[in-house]
């Protein structure tokens, strides 16, 4: 039984990766978001929830939570660097923002005094 569950999860993760790559290709081909690429992302979300697998870093970073479109910088989203806070801001056309950390938190380090 455990072996079948692992196989099902492997197949589900492969389908999710394939759907995200198809959505990227479709968005680049159309030079913007369209209904088919959004449908691919929605199907990938359904697979994640149905099979209870992790969405993975790729899907979390590259799919908009608001409108289910694939985020491609310069095509359908803008990218800004919030260097003071240590994260990158992806802003979709729908107005949804995604913050991705590129630097560890500096909280405890700032409180320590260097001697």
Secondary structure, 3 states (H helix, E strand, C coil): CHHHHHHHHHHHHHHHHHHHHHHHHHHHHHCCCCHHHHHHHHHHHHHHHHHCCCCHHHHHHHECCCCCCECCECCCEEEEEECCCCEEEEEECCCCEEEEECCCCCHHHHHCCCC
